[in-house]
């Protein structure tokens, strides 16, 4: 998730600085130490074999103080080849699972029931903490890619997974119980329990000295394994598909395209499902959105009033610019005891800064609440976003015909806030006839370019 360089800064980002942060200094200088971008290389590989991998993004709050409220949120990426299965496991975290590409069968186990679902791109479902589930790539050709937003319930930001199955290389969640406890629990001799459910005792004993290395090897070998077409057909029986008409299910998958886009024109589409629309999201106070920006277009400058948005580049390349405060690249959660230093930092906070980054498939960027952002597509760009603290969030645009908060400013205030007159501000705002998405090339520049080309053609035509 190679991009072209963004050559022009955006006038409305400068306008924002004048309107909302008067008398401050805006810097458009690029900064390599950009805390808002998490390149794909920041994913740590937890498991990997010839069948696929599981990767975990580094902690958000280790990058900057501004992400302190994200310390209990993690991103997991699953990828598997056709006809493979992620074996049954449970994790001490709530998950919001979204299929990025491919086709899957997800089976969710309950104490007295199980449910299976056919999932495709855009399908989303909540898996409560402790849910045992397994995920199959049912496609014959395409890799399965899944993104999980995880919210741990034990320790902030720390995930623990437990596999249900076991063999000579991989411990089961049952394997550490005492022999007499297992015999009483299953009302069976331990030898039979070990043979059927656990790793073989003699092999375990023989290799005990290398158990640590073997466990790691077992994790890599046995988390993602091959599955036959016949087994897939068996798992597909009675599997439900996500609802394309409703996003209000309390337990079944829903699709991000189940409703019309909230913003749409020839330059892009913006799909979103909010906590108010879906009980699964309401419980966690999260929204999920999918944004498509066509090549050469941009998502106009805007900011969220309450939500912190974690965005993954699913496909394509582009650029993003975010207006933040100058000191937001400070790392960690260290408290400052030096009062003079705090006062100095308070002065720095009065300055805002332009943070830029190029976007590629697999990259992640974070948009804190109140921070204006713009995204430009250098190729067709698909983004997936999770909004934290989503309830009552308001998305405010700073350019465009609709939802533009600057248009709502009274004319006398415009006279005081901007260098130009109220009439000049209104004329400037009216130049952009599009809403939410627009051409990344200003139309006036395009017209001048066409005039120059026509002039050159007329000159060349005279020879």
N, C-alpha and C positions, 0 to 999 in steps of 0.2 A: 504494500500500500504505500531518463534524466530530465529534470524539469528545466524550463527556460527561466532566465533571470527576470524578476519583476523590476522593470526599469523606472516605473513612475510611482511616486507615493500618492496616497489617496487624499484628495482635498478634504473630504468629510472627516477624516481622522484629525486633521488639523482644525477643522471647524469644531469638532467635539472638544478638543483641548481648550478652545476659546470659550465655548458655551458653558461647559460644565466644570472646568478647572481653570478659571480665569487667573491671569497673572502667573502662570507657571511656564516652565520651559519644556518644549517637546523636542525629543531627539529622534531622528529617523536613522541614526547610525546603526548599522547591523551589529549584532553582538553574538559571538560564537557561544557564549555561555547563556543560552536561552533556557530558563527553567520550565517553560511551558511545552517544550517538545521532548518526547521520549522516542528516540529512533528505535527501529525494530531490533537493533542489536542489544537494547536494554532488556529484552526478554531473556530470562534464564531458562535453559533446557532442564526440565525435571526428569523426563523420560524420553528415550529415543531408541528406535530400532528400525529395521527395514520396513516396518508396517506403518510407522507414523511417529508423532512426537506430542508431548505436552510441554508447553512453555508458560512461564510466569513472569509478568512484568515487574520490574523493580518497584519498591515502595514509592508512592507519590511524595510522602512527607519527608523523605530523605533528600529530596531535590531542592525544596524551598519551604520556608516558613509558611508561605501562603497556602500550602496544601495540608496544613495541620488537620483540618476537618476531613481529609481523605485518608487518614492513617489506618482506617479499618476497611478500606476498599482495595481490592486487588483485581487485576485482569489476568485471566487464563486463556490460552489459545490451544485448541485441540486440532490436530490434523491427522488424517488417516487415509490410507490407500483403499481402493475398491475391495469389497468383500473382506473387511476386517471388523473387529469388535473391540471396544474398550470394555474390559471385563468388569463385573459387578464390584462397586466400591461405594463407600459413603464418606462424606466429608463434613467436618464441623463448621459449615458455613452455608448461608443462604446463597443461592445462585439465580441469576437471571441469564438464561442461555439463549443465544441467538445463532442461527445457522447463517454463515456467511456465504457458503457455496456448497453444492453437492446435495445428496439425498440421504436421509438417515432414518433409522427406526430407533426411537427412544422408548425404553421400557422402564417404568417407575413402579417400585414395589411398595405396598402398604401391608400392615399386619395381616389383613384378611382379604387382600385384593391385589391385583396388578393391572396396569394400564399401559398399552403400547400405542405409539403415535408415529405416523409417517410425517417426517419433517422435510421441508424444502427451504430454499433460500428465503430469508426474511422471517421465518417462523421463530416464535419467541415463547418461552415458558419459564415459569418460576419453579425451582426445585428447593423446597425447604431444607434447612440443615438436617443432616442425618438421613436423608432420603437415599435408599439404595437404588441405583439405576445402572443400566448398561446401554451403550450406544453403538449402533451398527451402521457402517457405510454400506448401503444397499445398492449403490450405483455400480454399473459394470465398468465404467471408464473414468469417471471424475473423482478426484480427491474430495474428501469431506473436510470442511473447515468450520469450526465452531468457536465462538467467543463467549466467555463467561465473565460476568461481573460477580465477584465473590465478596460476601460480607461475613467474615468469621464471627462466631458466637462465643468462643472461649477467650482467646487472646487477640487484642486488636492487631490486624494485619498478618496474623499467623495462621496458616492453614495446616490441618492434619487430615490425611486421608487413610482409610483402612480398607484393604481388600477383603472380600468375603471368601474367595476361593484360595486354595493353597496347594502347593506341590513341593517337590524336593528343593526347589530354588526360591520359592516365595512363601513367606509366612502368611497364614490366614489370621483373621481377627480372633479365631477360636484357639489358635495353637498355643497360646501362653497360659490358658487355664490349666489348673491342676488336673492330673489324671482322674482322681476320684470325683471331682466336680463334673468333668465331662461324662464319665460313666453314669453318674446320677442324672445328669441333664438329659442324656439321650437314651437312658435305660439300656445301655449296650456295653459290651466289653470294649476296653480302650483300644485293643488291637484292631477291632473292626472300625471304630471311629477314625483311627489313624489311617487305616488303609483307604477309607472312603473319602474323608474330608481333609486330612492333614498330610503333611509331607511324610515320607516313609522314615520310620524311626532309625533303621540301621544306616541309611544314607545320611540322615541328619547327624548321627553320632560320628560317623566316619569322617565327615567333613567339618566337624565343629570348629576346628582351628582356623578354618577359612570362612567362617560364617558371615562375617561382615562383608567381605568381598562378594560372596555368593549371593547375599541378599540384594546387594546393589545390582549384580548381574541379573538376578531373577526379576527385579523390578523392570529392568530394561527389556527383558525377553518376554515377560508374561503379562504386562499391562495391556498391550495391543497385540492381538493375535489374529491369524487368518480364520475365516469362517466359510463354510461351503454354501453354494447356492441353495441346496436343499434346506440347510439350516436357516438361511435367510427367509426362504418361503414359509417355513414353519413359524418364524418369529413375526412374519407379516400378517398372519391370520388374525383377524379382528382388530388390526391396528387402525386407529382413527386418523383422519387428516385434520389439519388446523382449519378453523372456521375462516372463510374468506369474507364473510358478511358481518361478523360481529367480533369485537375485541373485548367483550365483557365477561368471558368465562373465568370462573374462579379456580380452575385446575387444569384446563385443557390449553393446548397451544393456541396462540393467536398470531396473525401475520401483520407485519408493519404496513402492508398494502391493503389491509382489510377495509380501509376507508379511503376516501379521496384525499389527495395531498392537501395540507393546510395552506401551502404556497405552491404556485405552479405557473410557469410560462414557458416560452420556447427556449429559455436559457437554463432551466433547472426545475427540479421538483423536491418538495420537502414533506416527508411523511413523518407523523408523530403520534404516539399513543401515550396519554398522560395518566397519572394516578386516578384522576376523576373518571376516566373511561374504563379502567381495568382494575379489578380488586387485587390481582396479583401484584401489580405495581403500587397500589395504594398502601399495602402493608409495609412496603420498604421505602415509600415516598420517593419513587424514581420514575422518570419518564424515559422512553426509548424512542429514538428517531433515526431515520435513514434519509440521507440527503444526496441527491444526484445533481451534479453541476456539469453542464456540457462544456466541451473543450472551448477555450477562449472566452468563458463566461466567469462570473463571480457571484458569490453570495454577498449581498450588500452589507456594509458596516452595521453592526447591531450589538446589543449586549443583553444579558439575562439579568433580571432583577434579583432573583434569589438562587437560582440553580447554578451549581458547579457542573460543567459538562465535560465528560471524558469522551474523546472522539478518537475512533480508530479509522485509519485509511484502509478501506476494504479493497479498493481497486483504483488505479490511476496515479497521476502525479499532479502536483500543483504547488502553490505557495500560500502561506497564511501570514497575516500581520495582526498583532495584538497590541493594544495600548495598555500599558501597565505602569507601575511606579518604578523608579530607577533602581531601587534596592531589592527588587523581588527575586534576584538571583542568589540571595543569601541562602545557604543550605542549612538543613537541620532544624531542630526545635530548641536551640540553646536560649536560655534566658539571659538577658543583659542586666547586670547589676550596676554598671557604671552609669550614673544619672546623666553625666555630661555627654556620654556617648549616645544615650537614648535621645537626648535633646538634639544632638547633631543628626541622628538618623531621622528625627521628626522633621528637620529642615529638608533633608534629602527627599522625604516622602512627598514634599510639595512639588517635586519635579516628576513629570511623566515621561515615558520612554516608549519607543516603537520596538517591539520584539518581532523579528522575522525568522522564518524557517521555510525550507523547501520540504515538500511532502512527497513521500513515496509509499507504495503499498507496504503495509505492516507497521507504519509509524503511528504513534499515538500523540495527541496533543490535548492539553487541558485548558478550558476556558473558565476562569474564576468568575463568580457573580460580579456584575458591575463593570467588567473589563470588555471594552469594545473589540470586536474581532471582524476580520474580513477574510474570505477564502477565495482564491483564484484557481481555476482549473487549466493546466497546460495540456492535459488530455482529459477525456471523459473521467470524471472523478466521482467515486461513491464513498460516502462516509457513514459510519455507524456511531451514534452517540448515546451515552447514558447520562441522564441528568440527575444529579444528587440534590436533595432538598427541593424537590420539584413542585410541591404543592403551592399553588398561588403564584407560580412563576410567571412573569410577564416578559415577553421578548420585545424589546424596543429597537426599532430601526432608526438609523441616523441619515438615511438617504432613501430615495424612492418615493413613489406617489402615495402608497398606502402604508399605514402603520408607522409613519415617520413622526417621531415625537418633536423634532425641531419645528415642524410645520405648526405645532400647537402653541408655540410661544407667542404671546401677545406682541403686536407690533411695537408698542412703546418699549418693551423689554428687548426686542431685537435691536432697536436703536441704541440701547445701552450696552448690549452684550457683544455686538459684532462691529468690526470696522466699517462695513458697508451699511447703507440705509436699510430700513425694513423692506422697501420696494426692491432693492438690489438682492437682498437675501431671498425674497420670494421668487424673483426671476431665476436666481441660481437654482433653487430647489425645484422649480418647474422644468428645468432642462432635462431632468431624468424622468422620463415617462413610464419607465418600468417600475415594478415593485418586487422586492425581496431578491430577485435574480436579475442580472443585467449583463450586457456586453462589456467585457473587460477593456475594450477599446472605445474611448469616448467617441460619440457619433460626430461631434464637431471635428475631431482629428481625422476621422474617416473621410468626412466630406472634403477636408483640405487635401488629404492624400489623393482622393479621386480627382479633385480639380487639377492637382499637379500632374497626375498621370494623363488626364485629358489634354492638358497643355503640351506635355511632351509629345504625345501622339500626334497632335496637330502640327508641331514643329517638324517631327520626323516625316510626317506625311507630305511635307512640302518638298522633300528631297526627291 
